[in-house]
Amino acid sequence: MAALLAACVAFQLNASMLSPALTTIEHELNTDAAAVGLTQTAFFTSAALFSLFLPRLGDIIGRKKVLSGMLAVMTLGCVIAALAPNINVLFVGRVVQGVSGPVVPLCLIMLRVEVPEPKLYGTLMGVLTAINGGIAGIDALAGGYLAESFGFAAIFWVMAVVAAIATLLMVFLAPESTAGTKERMDWLGVVPLVISVGAALIALNEIGRLSDANWVLVAILVVVAAASFAIFWRVEERSGHPLVATHLLRRRATWALLLTTVLTMTGVFAVMNGLIPALAQDPSLGFGMGAGESAWWTLTPYAIAGLLMGPAAGWLAATVGYRKMLRIGMAGSVVAVCLMILLVGSDSRLLLLGLSILIGLTYAGTVNIILNGLGIVLSPKENPGFLPGLNAGAFNLGAGLSFAVIFAVKTALTPAGSSGSGVSGGYVGGLVAGLVFLALALATSFLIPRPVGAEAPSSSIGVASSAGADQ
């Protein structure tokens, strides 16, 4: 647990610690906000792409070996970024850091091997996954302090130290494990899958630019994504050792979970990480807070609530059922986003705080935990790394789609040049769009089969049992 926790903390720092320092980077590297934002996109896109195949590589050559290598490369990426003299080198550093993308899924698979007892696994799974929702807000607050006091490079040096410690702990404390079957890695299948998902993610990022988007490029990327996926499917059907056997992609346990993850992330991610902070900082319609103050009232309580709820949600998933806990969390998230409409034009900071805590308990502390857990317990025994990897990609795909859709609706419903009450329709529209996607996610969650072997009591529990996954 010490090694796995260190790995998850190291990854989370890479994902969230830099957020308060984006403006500082812009000034220190003499660039613009768009270029800085592109480095963030590069990290998450890289993380999504490496998540597609590194868990499977871990199944074959050893998960400890792969995870230790990922952490070492992440450390190198942190050093490159810390020494960056310009935005281009920083971009390279962030891409290298993105190799750490599947840290959390790999940690959960390794935990599953060591802890087969459902309730204990569920509790410890909740501890690990809750960190992925933010380290009680400390990561963002520390990032802001370091950037203001010592410059953005200090953040990357801290990341590098934590990543180096995590690497050593992984090497010396974690046991090795594999899937148990000796197969070759399907690199021919990796290439078209990475191209397909990469093209889709870049297209989503371009769509998010709205009026400034290059729609010809979007169309080309969509064609490339579709064609590459068709090639991937053909390669997998002919391969004797496929990255993902096509019959596994047809399983309800696969497509229902991935669809639920994408819809959930689309509905909640941009709302909590973009729309609500923007409303808190809006001087005419919202609360007129500064960036730091808005974090204290929104993102910090959200992260703390998720961190505290995570272990309980994991334990309850193994006790009362993964699907039941998922639906309870989703229903609570729907209620929370619905109530957020009351924040538009409100001056109640207590309401803002209460709803931030509620969505932290329901989404960050429950839904996020269970969706990650289901990727592990529904993955087939013969290929335990494939579904967690695809699910990690679904999280990133949904996050990108969320910002593209939610802010497109907000912009479309905000009259040009309007202020005050004139922009209320944009906020309300964005929240309603989030509600629609969350409602669809709740509906698709009923298609996810029960992970029988992961729930107590159970007579037999496999390393990554998929019992009941095709019911």
C-alpha positions as CSV (number, residue, x, y, z in Angstrom):
1,M,0.0,0.0,0.0
2,A,2.9,2.4,0.7
3,A,4.3,1.8,-2.8
4,L,0.9,2.0,-4.5
5,L,-0.2,5.1,-2.5
6,A,3.1,6.9,-3.4
7,A,2.6,6.0,-7.1
8,C,-1.0,7.4,-7.1
9,V,0.1,10.6,-5.3
10,A,2.9,11.1,-7.8
11,F,0.5,10.8,-10.7
12,Q,-2.1,13.1,-9.1
13,L,0.5,15.8,-8.6
14,N,1.3,15.6,-12.3
15,A,-2.3,15.9,-13.2
16,S,-3.5,18.7,-10.9
17,M,-0.6,20.5,-9.1
18,L,0.1,22.7,-12.1
19,S,-3.4,24.1,-12.6
20,P,-2.9,27.2,-10.4
21,A,0.4,28.0,-12.1
22,L,-0.7,28.3,-15.7
23,T,-0.7,32.1,-15.6
24,T,2.8,32.0,-14.0
25,I,4.1,29.8,-16.8
26,E,2.6,32.2,-19.3
27,H,4.6,35.1,-17.8
28,E,7.8,33.3,-17.1
29,L,8.1,31.7,-20.5
30,N,6.8,34.8,-22.3
31,T,4.1,32.9,-24.1
32,D,0.3,33.0,-24.3
33,A,-2.5,31.2,-22.5
34,A,-3.3,29.1,-25.6
35,A,0.2,27.7,-25.8
36,V,0.2,26.9,-22.0
37,G,-3.2,25.3,-22.3
38,L,-1.8,23.1,-25.1
39,T,0.8,21.7,-22.8
40,Q,-2.0,20.6,-20.4
41,T,-3.8,19.0,-23.3
42,A,-0.6,17.3,-24.3
43,F,-0.2,15.7,-20.9
44,F,-3.8,14.3,-20.7
45,T,-3.7,13.1,-24.4
46,S,-0.4,11.4,-23.8
47,A,-1.8,9.8,-20.6
48,A,-4.9,8.6,-22.4
49,L,-2.9,7.0,-25.2
50,F,-0.4,5.2,-22.9
51,S,-3.3,3.9,-20.9
52,L,-4.5,1.9,-23.8
53,F,-1.7,-0.6,-23.9
54,L,0.7,-0.3,-20.9
55,P,-1.7,-2.3,-18.6
56,R,-1.7,-5.1,-21.1
57,L,2.1,-4.9,-21.4
58,G,2.1,-5.3,-17.5
59,D,0.0,-8.4,-17.8
60,I,2.7,-9.9,-20.1
61,I,6.1,-8.8,-18.7
62,G,5.2,-7.9,-15.2
63,R,3.1,-5.1,-13.7
64,K,5.7,-4.0,-11.1
65,K,8.3,-3.8,-13.9
66,V,6.0,-1.7,-16.1
67,L,4.8,0.6,-13.3
68,S,8.4,1.2,-12.0
69,G,9.4,2.1,-15.6
70,M,6.5,4.4,-15.9
71,L,7.3,6.2,-12.7
72,A,11.0,6.5,-13.7
73,V,10.0,8.0,-17.1
74,M,7.6,10.4,-15.3
75,T,10.5,11.5,-13.1
76,L,12.5,12.3,-16.2
77,G,9.6,14.2,-17.7
78,C,9.3,16.3,-14.5
79,V,13.0,17.2,-14.7
80,I,12.7,18.2,-18.4
81,A,9.7,20.4,-17.6
82,A,11.5,22.0,-14.5
83,L,14.5,22.9,-16.7
84,A,12.4,24.1,-19.6
85,P,13.7,27.4,-21.1
86,N,10.7,27.8,-23.4
87,I,7.2,26.5,-24.0
88,N,8.3,23.9,-26.5
89,V,10.6,22.1,-24.1
90,L,7.8,22.3,-21.5
91,F,5.5,20.7,-24.0
92,V,7.9,17.8,-24.5
93,G,8.3,17.4,-20.7
94,R,4.5,17.1,-20.3
95,V,4.2,14.5,-23.1
96,V,6.9,12.4,-21.3
97,Q,5.1,12.8,-18.0
98,G,2.0,11.5,-19.7
99,V,3.6,8.0,-19.8
100,S,2.2,7.8,-16.2
101,G,-1.4,7.7,-17.5
102,P,-2.3,4.2,-16.4
103,V,-0.8,4.4,-12.9
104,V,-4.1,4.1,-11.1
105,P,-5.5,1.2,-13.1
106,L,-2.2,-0.7,-12.7
107,C,-2.1,0.0,-9.0
108,L,-5.7,-1.4,-8.7
109,I,-4.8,-4.5,-10.6
110,M,-1.7,-5.1,-8.4
111,L,-3.9,-4.5,-5.3
112,R,-6.5,-7.0,-6.6
113,V,-3.8,-9.7,-6.9
114,E,-2.6,-9.2,-3.3
115,V,-6.0,-8.6,-1.7
116,P,-8.6,-11.1,-3.0
117,E,-11.0,-10.6,0.0
118,P,-13.8,-8.4,-1.4
119,K,-14.4,-6.0,1.5
120,L,-10.8,-5.3,2.2
121,Y,-10.1,-4.9,-1.5
122,G,-13.0,-2.5,-1.8
123,T,-11.8,-0.4,1.1
124,L,-8.2,-0.2,-0.1
125,M,-9.4,0.4,-3.7
126,G,-11.4,3.4,-2.4
127,V,-8.3,4.8,-0.6
128,L,-6.2,4.6,-3.8
129,T,-8.8,5.9,-6.2
130,A,-9.9,8.7,-3.9
131,I,-6.4,10.2,-4.3
132,N,-7.1,10.3,-8.1
133,G,-9.8,12.9,-7.3
134,G,-7.4,15.3,-5.7
135,I,-5.2,15.1,-2.6
136,A,-7.8,16.9,-0.4
137,G,-7.1,20.0,-2.5
138,I,-3.6,20.3,-1.1
139,D,-2.1,19.6,-4.5
140,A,-3.7,22.7,-6.1
141,L,-3.0,24.9,-3.0
142,A,0.6,23.8,-2.8
143,G,1.0,24.4,-6.6
144,G,-0.3,28.0,-6.2
145,Y,2.1,28.7,-3.3
146,L,5.1,27.3,-5.0
147,A,4.4,29.2,-8.3
148,E,3.9,32.5,-6.4
149,S,7.0,32.1,-4.2
150,F,9.5,30.3,-6.3
151,G,8.2,30.1,-9.9
152,F,6.7,27.3,-11.9
153,A,9.9,25.2,-12.0
154,A,9.6,24.6,-8.3
155,I,6.4,22.7,-8.9
156,F,8.1,20.3,-11.3
157,W,11.0,19.8,-8.9
158,V,8.6,18.8,-6.2
159,M,6.8,16.4,-8.7
160,A,10.2,15.0,-9.6
161,V,11.2,14.3,-6.0
162,V,7.8,12.6,-5.2
163,A,8.0,10.6,-8.4
164,A,11.6,9.4,-7.6
165,I,10.5,8.3,-4.1
166,A,7.5,6.5,-5.6
167,T,9.8,4.7,-8.1
168,L,12.1,3.5,-5.3
169,L,9.2,2.4,-3.1
170,M,7.7,0.5,-6.1
171,V,11.1,-1.2,-6.8
172,F,11.8,-2.3,-3.2
173,L,8.3,-2.8,-1.7
174,A,5.9,-4.0,-4.4
175,P,5.6,-7.7,-5.4
176,E,5.7,-8.7,-9.1
177,S,2.7,-10.2,-10.8
178,T,1.6,-11.1,-14.3
179,A,-1.6,-12.5,-15.9
180,G,-0.1,-16.0,-15.8
181,T,-0.3,-16.6,-19.5
182,K,2.9,-16.1,-21.6
183,E,1.9,-14.2,-24.8
184,R,3.5,-11.7,-27.1
185,M,2.6,-8.0,-27.0
186,D,0.3,-7.1,-30.0
187,W,2.2,-4.0,-31.2
188,L,0.4,-4.2,-34.6
189,G,-2.8,-3.7,-32.8
190,V,-1.4,-0.9,-30.5
191,V,-0.5,1.4,-33.4
192,P,-4.0,1.8,-35.1
193,L,-5.7,2.0,-31.7
194,V,-3.5,4.8,-30.4
195,I,-3.9,6.7,-33.7
196,S,-7.7,6.3,-33.5
197,V,-8.1,7.5,-30.0
198,G,-5.4,10.2,-30.4
199,A,-7.2,11.6,-33.4
200,A,-10.5,11.6,-31.5
201,L,-9.0,13.4,-28.5
202,I,-7.4,16.0,-30.7
203,A,-10.6,16.5,-32.6
204,L,-12.5,17.0,-29.3
205,N,-9.9,19.6,-28.2
206,E,-10.3,21.4,-31.5
207,I,-14.1,21.4,-31.2
208,G,-13.7,23.0,-27.7
209,R,-12.3,26.1,-29.4
210,L,-15.8,26.7,-30.8
211,S,-15.7,29.7,-33.2
212,D,-11.9,29.5,-33.5
213,A,-12.0,25.8,-34.3
214,N,-10.7,24.5,-37.6
215,W,-13.6,22.4,-38.7
216,V,-11.8,21.0,-41.8
217,L,-9.2,19.6,-39.4
218,V,-11.9,18.2,-37.2
219,A,-13.5,16.4,-40.1
220,I,-10.1,15.0,-41.2
221,L,-9.4,13.8,-37.6
222,V,-12.8,12.1,-37.4
223,V,-12.2,10.2,-40.6
224,V,-8.7,9.2,-39.4
225,A,-10.1,8.0,-36.1
226,A,-12.8,5.9,-37.7
227,A,-10.5,4.5,-40.4
228,S,-7.8,3.6,-37.8
229,F,-10.4,1.9,-35.5
230,A,-11.6,-0.1,-38.5
231,I,-8.0,-1.2,-39.2
232,F,-7.5,-2.0,-35.5
233,W,-10.6,-4.2,-35.5
234,R,-9.4,-6.1,-38.6
235,V,-5.9,-6.6,-37.1
236,E,-7.4,-7.9,-33.9
237,E,-9.6,-10.4,-35.6
238,R,-6.6,-11.9,-37.5
239,S,-4.1,-11.7,-34.6
240,G,-3.2,-14.9,-32.7
241,H,-2.3,-12.8,-29.6
242,P,-4.6,-9.7,-29.9
243,L,-4.3,-6.6,-27.7
244,V,-8.0,-6.8,-27.3
245,A,-9.9,-9.8,-28.7
246,T,-12.9,-8.5,-30.6
247,H,-15.3,-10.8,-28.7
248,L,-14.2,-9.0,-25.5
249,L,-15.2,-5.7,-27.0
250,R,-18.6,-7.1,-27.8
251,R,-19.2,-8.1,-24.2
252,R,-21.8,-6.0,-22.3
253,A,-19.4,-5.8,-19.5
254,T,-17.0,-3.9,-21.8
255,W,-19.1,-1.5,-23.9
256,A,-21.7,-0.8,-21.1
257,L,-19.0,0.3,-18.7
258,L,-17.1,2.3,-21.2
259,L,-20.2,4.1,-22.4
260,T,-21.2,4.8,-18.8
261,T,-17.8,6.2,-18.0
262,V,-17.8,8.5,-21.1
263,L,-21.3,9.8,-20.4
264,T,-20.6,10.4,-16.7
265,M,-17.4,12.3,-17.3
266,T,-19.1,14.4,-20.0
267,G,-21.8,15.3,-17.6
268,V,-19.8,16.2,-14.6
269,F,-16.2,17.0,-15.4
270,A,-16.5,20.5,-17.0
271,V,-19.3,21.4,-14.7
272,M,-17.2,21.0,-11.6
273,N,-13.8,21.9,-13.0
274,G,-14.9,24.8,-15.2
275,L,-18.5,26.0,-15.0
276,I,-18.9,26.2,-11.2
277,P,-15.4,27.9,-10.6
278,A,-16.3,30.3,-13.4
279,L,-19.6,31.1,-11.7
280,A,-17.9,31.6,-8.4
281,Q,-15.5,34.1,-10.0
282,D,-18.2,35.9,-12.0
283,P,-18.5,39.4,-10.6
284,S,-21.8,40.3,-12.1
285,L,-23.9,37.1,-11.8
286,G,-21.9,34.9,-9.4
287,F,-19.9,35.5,-6.3
288,G,-17.1,37.7,-7.5
289,M,-14.4,35.6,-5.9
290,G,-10.7,35.5,-6.9
291,A,-9.2,32.3,-8.3
292,G,-7.7,31.2,-5.0
293,E,-10.8,32.0,-3.0
294,S,-13.1,30.1,-5.5
295,A,-10.8,27.1,-5.1
296,W,-11.4,27.2,-1.3
297,W,-15.1,27.2,-1.7
298,T,-15.4,24.8,-4.6
299,L,-12.6,22.5,-5.6
300,T,-11.0,22.0,-2.1
301,P,-14.2,20.9,-0.3
302,Y,-15.1,18.8,-3.3
303,A,-11.7,17.0,-3.1
304,I,-11.8,16.6,0.6
305,A,-15.3,15.1,0.5
306,G,-14.2,12.7,-2.2
307,L,-11.1,11.6,-0.3
308,L,-13.1,10.9,2.9
309,M,-15.9,9.1,1.1
310,G,-13.7,6.9,-1.1
311,P,-12.8,4.1,1.3
312,A,-16.4,3.9,2.6
313,A,-17.7,3.7,-1.0
314,G,-15.2,0.9,-1.9
315,W,-16.2,-1.1,1.2
316,L,-19.9,-0.6,0.6
317,A,-19.4,-1.7,-3.1
318,A,-18.1,-5.0,-2.0
319,T,-20.8,-5.3,0.7
320,V,-24.1,-4.1,-1.0
321,G,-23.0,-4.3,-4.6
322,Y,-20.9,-2.2,-7.1
323,R,-23.9,-1.5,-9.3
324,K,-26.1,-0.3,-6.4
325,M,-23.4,2.0,-5.1
326,L,-22.8,3.3,-8.6
327,R,-26.5,4.2,-9.1
328,I,-26.7,5.8,-5.7
329,G,-23.7,8.0,-6.5
330,M,-25.1,8.9,-9.9
331,A,-28.5,9.7,-8.6
332,G,-26.9,11.9,-6.0
333,S,-24.8,13.6,-8.7
334,V,-27.9,14.3,-10.7
335,V,-29.5,15.9,-7.7
336,A,-26.4,18.0,-6.9
337,V,-26.1,19.3,-10.5
338,C,-29.8,20.0,-10.6
339,L,-29.5,22.1,-7.4
340,M,-26.5,23.9,-8.8
341,I,-28.9,25.8,-11.1
342,L,-30.0,27.6,-7.9
343,L,-26.5,29.1,-7.7
344,V,-27.0,31.2,-10.8
345,G,-27.7,34.6,-9.5
346,S,-27.4,33.5,-5.9
347,D,-25.2,35.1,-3.2
348,S,-25.3,32.1,-0.8
349,R,-21.7,30.9,-0.2
350,L,-23.0,28.3,2.1
351,L,-25.1,26.8,-0.7
352,L,-22.0,26.9,-3.0
353,L,-20.0,25.1,-0.3
354,G,-22.8,22.6,0.4
355,L,-23.2,21.6,-3.2
356,S,-19.4,21.3,-3.7
357,I,-19.3,18.9,-0.8
358,L,-22.4,17.0,-2.1
359,I,-20.9,16.5,-5.6
360,G,-17.6,15.5,-3.9
361,L,-19.4,12.8,-1.9
362,T,-21.5,11.5,-4.8
363,Y,-19.2,11.8,-7.8
364,A,-15.6,12.1,-6.6
365,G,-16.1,9.8,-3.6
366,T,-18.5,7.3,-5.1
367,V,-19.0,7.3,-8.8
368,N,-15.4,7.8,-9.7
369,I,-14.3,5.1,-7.2
370,I,-16.9,2.5,-8.5
371,L,-16.2,3.2,-12.2
372,N,-12.5,2.6,-11.7
373,G,-13.2,-0.5,-9.6
374,L,-15.6,-2.0,-12.2
375,G,-12.8,-1.7,-14.8
376,I,-10.8,-4.1,-12.6
377,V,-13.4,-6.6,-11.4
378,L,-15.2,-6.9,-14.8
379,S,-12.0,-7.4,-16.8
380,P,-11.6,-11.0,-18.0
381,K,-9.3,-13.3,-16.2
382,E,-7.3,-14.1,-19.3
383,N,-6.7,-10.4,-20.1
384,P,-7.0,-8.4,-16.9
385,G,-5.3,-5.3,-18.1
386,F,-7.4,-4.6,-21.2
387,L,-10.6,-3.1,-19.6
388,P,-8.8,-0.9,-17.0
389,G,-6.7,0.5,-19.8
390,L,-9.7,1.2,-22.1
391,N,-11.7,2.6,-19.1
392,A,-8.8,5.0,-18.4
393,G,-9.1,6.2,-22.0
394,A,-12.8,6.6,-21.6
395,F,-12.3,8.9,-18.6
396,N,-10.0,11.1,-20.7
397,L,-12.3,11.0,-23.7
398,G,-15.3,12.0,-21.5
399,A,-13.3,14.8,-19.9
400,G,-12.4,16.3,-23.3
401,L,-15.9,15.9,-24.6
402,S,-17.2,17.5,-21.4
403,F,-15.4,20.8,-22.0
404,A,-16.3,20.7,-25.7
405,V,-20.0,20.2,-25.1
406,I,-20.7,22.0,-21.8
407,F,-18.9,25.2,-22.8
408,A,-20.3,25.1,-26.3
409,V,-23.8,25.1,-24.8
410,K,-22.8,27.9,-22.4
411,T,-21.4,30.0,-25.2
412,A,-24.3,29.4,-27.6
413,L,-26.8,30.5,-24.9
414,T,-24.9,33.6,-23.8
415,P,-25.8,36.6,-26.0
416,A,-22.8,38.4,-27.5
417,G,-21.7,41.4,-25.4
418,S,-24.2,40.6,-22.6
419,S,-23.5,40.9,-18.9
420,G,-25.3,40.4,-15.6
421,S,-28.5,38.5,-15.9
422,G,-27.9,38.3,-19.7
423,V,-25.4,35.5,-19.1
424,S,-27.5,33.4,-16.8
425,G,-28.9,31.4,-19.7
426,G,-25.4,30.2,-20.5
427,Y,-24.7,28.9,-17.0
428,V,-28.1,27.3,-16.7
429,G,-27.8,25.8,-20.2
430,G,-24.4,24.3,-19.4
431,L,-25.8,22.8,-16.2
432,V,-28.8,21.3,-18.0
433,A,-26.5,19.8,-20.6
434,G,-24.5,18.2,-17.8
435,L,-27.8,16.9,-16.3
436,V,-28.8,15.3,-19.6
437,F,-25.5,13.4,-19.9
438,L,-25.6,12.3,-16.2
439,A,-29.2,11.0,-16.7
440,L,-28.0,9.0,-19.7
441,A,-25.1,7.7,-17.7
442,L,-27.5,6.6,-15.0
443,A,-29.7,4.8,-17.6
444,T,-26.7,3.0,-19.2
445,S,-25.4,1.9,-15.7
446,F,-28.3,-0.5,-15.6
447,L,-26.7,-2.4,-18.5
448,I,-23.5,-3.1,-16.6
449,P,-23.5,-6.7,-15.4
450,R,-22.9,-7.7,-11.8
451,P,-19.3,-8.5,-10.9
452,V,-20.2,-11.5,-8.8
453,G,-16.7,-12.5,-7.7
454,A,-15.9,-9.1,-6.3
455,E,-18.8,-8.9,-4.0
456,A,-19.1,-10.6,-0.6
457,P,-20.1,-13.3,0.2
458,S,-18.4,-15.2,-2.6
459,S,-17.2,-18.7,-2.7
460,S,-14.4,-18.1,-5.3
461,I,-12.6,-15.0,-6.1
462,G,-10.2,-14.8,-9.0
463,V,-7.4,-12.4,-9.6
464,A,-9.6,-10.4,-11.9
465,S,-12.7,-12.4,-12.0
466,S,-15.3,-11.6,-14.6
467,A,-17.9,-14.0,-13.2
468,G,-21.3,-12.8,-14.1
469,A,-19.9,-10.3,-16.5
470,D,-21.8,-11.6,-19.5
471,Q,-25.1,-12.1,-17.9
